């Protein structure tokens, strides 16, 4: 489920690192077998090792990926599917960034989110040196470009 490149399996020489190529792919069959094993293991009264929330998350994620794969291959004419591209890591990273910019608060307000987004966008823009030159010339000319409100942030960088 972590395959993000169609060439990963070739480079690693691992069949389970190749993209899913259809509904009858052995990786989907393995995932279905894993779901069955997980349910059998959890129903065992001597089962130890996973918390209930962890078990339900693994089960839900595995079932969702099988269902998603069936849907995609039945609805769209595609040759392969990279399940590693379907994850929430970038989203979690962005919200973690918002929390850090808002004083490491877990529950941030809408105004904090908007301010954090402004800071993030400004940081991405400042990676380009020509923009730094534009801002410097704007500061010298005192023209009305809307950059003035961001000058305290820019001068800290």
N, C-alpha and C positions, 0 to 999 in steps of 0.2 A: 504493500500500500504506500510505500515511500518512493516509488519510481517516478522521477521527475524528468528523465531524458530517455529518448528512444534508443540511445546508444549505450546506456548504462550497463545493460546485460551483456553486450558484446565486450565492453572494456573489462568488466569484472568476471566474464566467463561464467555467469550465473543465470540459469534459466528463470529464476524467480525475480531477477532484476530487469527482465524484459517487460515491455508494455503489454497490457492485456489486449489480445487480438480478436476476441469474440466471446460469445456466450458460452462456448464449449471449452474455453481456455482452461488449462489445468490449474492456473492460479485462482480462478473463481471456484473451481471444484475444491481446492485446498481450503479456501475461505469458508465454504459451506461445511466442510468436514470439521474445521476449527470451531464453527458455531455449535455444531452438534456435540463435539467433545467438551466445549466450555459448559454447555447446559448439563451434560451428564456429570461432569466434575462438580458443578455447583450443587446439584441435587444430592450428591453423596453426603450423608450426615457427618462424615469425618473430614469434610472439606475445610481446609484452613489455608490461609495465605492471602486472600483478597478481601477487601472490604466490600460491602454490598454496593456502594456507589461506584467503585472501580469495576466490579463485575458488570453492572448494568451499563456503564459507559462503553466497555469493550464490546459487549453484546450488541448494543445499539449501533455503535460505529460499524461493526462488521456486517450486521444486517443491512444497514443503510448503504454501504458500499456495494453489496451484492444487488440490492434493489436498484440503485443508481446505475450500475453497469448494465443491468437488463434493460432499463429504460433508454439509456443512451444508444445502445446497439440496436434496439428495436425502432427507435424514432429517427435516428440520424445515420447517413451513409458514411461512416468513419472506418478507418483501417485499424486504428489502435486507440487505447485510452490510457492516460497517465494519471493514476489515482493520487500520486504525490502532489499534483497540482491543485487538488481539491482538499484544501485544509485551511484552518483558521489562523495559522501562525502569523501571517502579515497583519491580520486584523488585531490579534492579541498584542503584537509588537507596537502597533500604532496607539492602541489604548494605553499600553504601558508607558509609552512616551508622553501621552497626555497626562497621566497620573504623575509622572516624574516632574513635568513642567509645572504642575499645579501643587507643588509642595509635597509630593508623595502621598497625596490623599487618594483613597480608594474610590470614594464617591465624590466626583467632581461636578460642579455646576455647569450649566450651559455656557455661561459667560467665561468660565475657566477653559472650557473646551474650545470656544471660539478664539480666545487669546492664545491658547497653545497651538492651534492650527495656524494662526498668523505667524507665530514664532517659527514653526516648522517650515512653512513655505518660504519665509525670509531666509532661513538657514540654507535651504536648497538653492535659492537664487544667488546667495552670496558665495557659493562655491565657484561661480563663474567670475573670473577676475575683471572682465569687461563691465560687469554690473557694478563692481566696486568703484571703478573709474567713473561710471555714470553717476553714481550716488555722490562721489566726491565733487564732480563738476556741478551737480544739482545743488549741493550745499554751498558752493562758492557763488553760484548765480542767484541764489535765493528765489528760484522760480517756484511757481505753485504747481507741484507735481503730485502731491499727496504723500511724499516720502517723509515729510517733516515729523509726522507722528511716530515714525519708526526710528528716528535718529538716535534716541537714547539707547535703544536695543542694538543698533548698528555700531555705535561707538564702543559698546562693551566687547564686541566680538573681536 
